[in-house]
Amino acid sequence: MRQLLTLLAAAAVVCAGPLPAMAWEDASTPTGAAAGDDTLDDLADLLGGGRLKGSRLEAAIAEASRHPLGSKENAVRVSMPQGQHSYLRRLRCADGKAPKFERVGNFGPGVFGSIIDGYRVSCGGDAEPAESLIYMDMYHPDHVEPGAPPGFTLKARARQP
C-alpha cells in the first residue's frame, strides 16, 4: 500500500509540472507566492488525498482540540515539509533548548483527512520531555500553528518582510 501511495504521489508531481520558484525561510508560508496564488492549495489537494475543507474541516479541528496538540488525534497543522521543519525548529524543551528531531514515517490518514507524519522529538540529557512522538499534517497551506505540544514551548516566528 505504501509503495502504491509513493508511486501515485510521484506520478502526481510529475504530471503537475514544475512549480514556480518559491523561497522558504523560517516560516511555513512561501515568500515568493503571490496573494491569491493557489499553487500550495492545489499541491496540498493533489498530495493530501481526502483533505477536509470548509465546515467539515472546522468541525474536525473543534473535535481535535479536545486532544493534546501533536497527538494522532490532533496533529500539528503546517504547510508542506518546510512548514514541518520550521515548526520543529521553533520547539523548545523545558530547559529552553531546541530538541533534536527526526521523521519516523507516515501514519496514514489523520483526523483532517490527509496523511500525517510522525517525528521523534528528543530533548536529551535530563530535559523534559525526554522523547515524544509528534504527529504533523503538512497539508494546511494557510495555517501557522501557534501552540506547542504538552511539555514544550514555541519560540516566536521570525518576522517576514
C-alpha positions in Angstrom: 0.0 0.0 0.0 2.8 2.4 0.9 4.6 1.7 -2.4 1.4 2.4 -4.3 0.9 5.7 -2.4 4.5 6.7 -3.1 4.1 5.8 -6.8 0.8 7.8 -7.1 2.4 10.8 -5.3 5.4 10.7 -7.6 3.2 10.5 -10.7 1.0 13.4 -9.5 4.1 15.6 -9.0 5.4 14.7 -12.5 2.0 15.3 -14.1 1.6 18.6 -12.3 4.7 20.0 -14.0 7.1 22.4 -12.5 6.1 24.7 -9.7 7.1 28.4 -9.6 10.3 29.1 -7.7 9.5 29.9 -4.1 11.8 30.7 -1.2 11.1 29.3 2.2 12.7 30.7 5.2 11.8 30.3 8.9 8.1 30.3 8.1 5.5 27.9 6.8 4.3 30.2 4.0 6.4 30.7 0.9 7.7 34.3 0.5 7.5 34.0 -3.3 3.8 33.2 -3.5 1.6 36.0 -4.7 -1.5 36.9 -2.9 -4.3 34.7 -4.2 -1.9 32.2 -5.6 -3.5 28.8 -5.3 -0.3 26.8 -6.0 0.1 25.4 -2.4 -3.6 24.7 -2.1 -3.6 22.8 -5.4 -0.5 20.8 -4.4 -2.0 20.1 -0.9 -5.2 18.8 -2.6 -3.2 16.7 -5.0 -1.0 15.1 -2.4 -3.3 15.3 0.6 -5.8 12.9 -0.7 -9.1 13.3 1.2 -8.2 16.6 2.9 -11.2 18.1 4.6 -12.3 21.7 3.8 -14.7 24.3 4.9 -17.2 23.4 7.6 -16.1 19.8 7.7 -12.5 20.9 8.5 -13.7 23.3 11.1 -15.7 20.6 12.8 -12.7 18.2 12.7 -10.5 21.0 14.2 -13.0 21.6 17.0 -13.2 17.9 17.8 -9.4 17.5 17.6 -8.8 20.4 20.0 -10.1 18.1 22.8 -6.9 16.1 22.4 -3.3 17.1 23.1 -1.6 19.0 20.3 0.8 16.8 18.4 -1.2 13.6 19.2 -2.6 11.4 16.5 -6.0 12.8 17.3 -4.8 16.4 17.0 -1.8 16.5 14.6 0.1 19.8 14.3 -1.2 21.5 11.1 1.6 23.0 8.9 2.4 23.7 5.2 4.5 21.1 3.4 7.8 19.6 4.7 9.3 23.1 5.1 6.5 24.0 7.5 7.1 20.8 9.5 10.8 21.6 9.8 10.2 25.3 10.6 7.7 24.4 13.3 10.1 21.7 14.8 13.0 24.2 14.8 10.8 26.6 16.9 10.0 24.0 19.6 11.8 24.3 22.9 12.2 21.8 25.7 11.5 22.6 29.3 15.2 23.7 29.7 14.7 26.3 26.9 16.9 24.4 24.4 15.9 23.2 21.0 15.2 19.4 20.7 16.6 17.1 18.1 14.1 15.6 15.7 13.8 13.0 13.0 11.0 11.9 10.8 9.8 8.4 11.7 7.4 7.9 8.7 3.8 8.5 7.7 1.0 7.1 9.7 -1.8 7.1 7.1 -4.8 9.4 7.1 -5.3 11.6 10.1 -8.4 13.3 11.5 -8.2 16.1 9.0 -8.5 13.7 6.1 -4.9 13.8 4.9 -1.8 11.7 5.6 0.1 12.5 8.8 3.8 12.2 9.5 5.4 11.3 12.8 8.5 12.9 14.2 10.6 11.6 17.1 11.5 14.7 19.2 14.2 14.3 21.8 15.3 16.8 24.4 18.3 14.9 25.6 20.0 14.9 29.0 17.7 15.4 31.9 15.5 17.8 30.0 11.8 17.1 29.7 10.1 15.8 27.8 12.8 13.2 27.2 11.3 11.9 24.0 8.0 12.4 22.2 6.4 11.3 19.0 4.7 14.4 17.4 2.3 13.9 14.6 2.1 16.5 11.9 -0.3 17.1 9.0 1.5 19.1 6.3 -1.5 19.8 4.0 -2.6 23.1 5.5 -1.1 25.8 3.4 -2.7 28.8 5.1 -2.2 27.6 8.7 0.7 28.6 11.1 0.3 26.6 14.3 0.5 29.0 17.3 0.6 26.3 20.1 3.1 23.7 21.3 2.6 20.1 22.3 2.5 19.3 26.1 5.9 19.8 27.7 7.2 22.1 25.0 7.1 25.8 24.3 7.3 27.5 21.0 9.8 30.2 20.0 8.3 33.2 18.2 8.4 33.2 14.5 10.9 35.4 12.7 9.3 38.5 11.3 8.9 38.3 7.5 9.5 41.4 5.3 
